[in-house]
Amino acid sequence: MMHSSKLRHAVDMRNLLISLALFTVFTTATPACLADGEDWRQLHREVQAGRIRPLAEILDNLHREWLGEVIEVEIERDDDRWIYEIEMLGPQGQVVEFEIDAGSGEILEIEGRNIRSMRRN
């Protein structure tokens, strides 16, 4: 069992990572899909309407199935579909990128080295 201060630290770190990931999403999105304030509002409406899954849900699903720490998150529009691009740092120092359909949460593609070592049993 994890000591309460260690648990609190782990939760604080996870919240920090999610906050950093959200910041990255909203500061690194491609100009073509998020050029001005109206585009941001449209993206927000897509999440509120349930057409895009919240980033926290996507990250929770990733952490259930994969070992590693999120180091970068982007969202972009590709062929009329929103795609989360999430990079994780694996336990052996490898960087693996997951492309995830933002609407369904389905993993579309995984790229990187030694991917199998990141899969949870």
N, C-alpha and C positions, 0 to 999 in steps of 0.2 A: 504494500500500500504506500502511496506517495504521501510524504509529509505535507501538511497544509500549506506551508510557505513555498515549498517546491511546486505544489499544485497551482497555487496562486500565480507563481512566476511563469509556469507553463501556460496558463490561461492568458496572462498578460502578454506573453510573447506571441501567442496565437492571435490575439486581438490586434497587436501591433502589426503582425504580418498581414492580416486581413486589411487593416487600414492602409498599410503601404501598398498592398496590391490594388486596393480601390483607387488610391492616389495615382498609381501607375496607369490604371485603366483610363482614368479621366484626364491624364496629362500626356499619354503617348498614343492615343488613338489616331489613326491616320487622318490627315486633314481632309481627304476626299469624303470621308463618312461623317466626320464631326467638325465641320469647319466653323460653325458659329453657335451662339446660344440657342437658337431654335433647334439645331441638331441635337444638342445636349438634352433639351426638353423632350424631344421625340424619343431619344434613347430611354430616358426616365419613364415616359409613358408606356413604352414597350415592356419594361420590367413590371410596372404597376398593372398592366393589362394581362400579365402572365405569358406574353409572347417571348420574353427573354427570361431565363431563370436567373435569380439573384446570384451574384458572385459567391456569397457565403455558402450557398447550397452546392454550387459546383466544387468549391474547395473542400467542403465536408466530404463529398462523394470521392474526390481524388484521394484524400487522406485515409479513407476507409480501405481503399484498394491498393494504394501505393505508398512506399516509404520515401521520405524526402521533405525538403523545405522549399516552399514557393519563393522564387527569387525575382520573378517578373510576370506581370499579367498585362495582356493587351486585348482589346476587342476591336474587331473590324468587320466590315460588311464584305461578303464574297458571294457573288451570284445570288443576290437578294436574300442572303442568309447571314445572320450575325454569328461570328465565330470568336470564341475565347481562345487565345493562345497563351498557354501557361507554361512557364519554364520552372522546373524543379531541380534542385541540387540533390543528387542521390547520396547514399551512405558511403560510396566509394569515390566521391568527388565528381561524379559524372553529371553533366547537365542534360536533361531530357525535356523535350518540348511536347506538350499535349495540345492538339487542336480539338476543341470541343464545340459541338453545335450548341449555341447559346439557347436555342428554343427547346431542344429535347434533352440536353445534357449528355448526349451520346458522344463518346470519344470517337473522333473521325480518323485521327492519325497520331502516331507516336513516333518521334524521331530522337535519336541519340545513341550513345554507346551503353552497353551493358544494362539494357532496360530490364531484363529478367530479374536482376538482383534487387530491383526496387519493388517488385510485386509482393504484396503481402500474401501469406499463405492462407 
